[in-house]
Amino acid sequence: PFIIISISSFIFGLIHWSLGLHGIIVAAIWGILPMIAMWKTGSVFPAIIAHYVTDFISFSQVIPYN
């Protein structure tokens, strides 16, 4: 599981290359948590929900990053 989670999180980070190096690193690190949840539950739905909540917070700026 460690290798699969690491590789998939790295690829998830690379998908966010348009955000720059910082975005790649943050996305890769953040991608670890949904992968662990998916591995533990055997379902993709925790990862989908985590991605939705993350995007919602980011795009709506409910938590400002400045």
N, C-alpha and C positions, 0 to 999 in steps of 0.2 A: 504493500500500500504506500509506503514512503516514496518509492520511486515514481509510482503513477501519480500521486498527489503532487510531487515536485515538478514533474514534467508538465502536467496539465496546468498547474499554476503558472509556470514559466510561459507556456503558450498563451494562456489567458492574458498575462502581462504584455506579451508581444502584440496581441490583438489591439491593445491600447497605445500603439506606437505614436499615434497622432498627438498624444498628450505629452510627448517628450520622454526623456529618460526617467524623470521623477514619476511620471504617470505609469510607465512600465513597471517600475519597482513597486509602487504603491499597489497597483492592480495585481501584480504577482503575489505580493504578501497577503493582500486582502482575499485573493482567490483561494488561499489555503483553507480558510474557514468553511466556505460552502462545500469544498471537496471533502473535508473531514465529515461534515454533516451528511453529505450524500453517501459516503462510505459507511458511516455508522447506521444510517436508516435504510439504506438500500433503495432510496428513492431520489429522483432528481428534483422533486418539488421543494425541498429546503433550499437548494441552490438557486432555484428560480425565484423564490420568495426573497432570499437574501440579496440577489441582484436587483430585484425590483425595489426593495426598501433602500438600498444604497443609491440607486439612480434617482429615486424620488427625493431623498434627502439632498443629494448633490444638485439636481436640476431645480428644485423648488427653493433651495437655499434656506431651508428650515433651520439648519445650523450654518450660519455664515462662516466662511473660512478666512476672513480678514479680521 
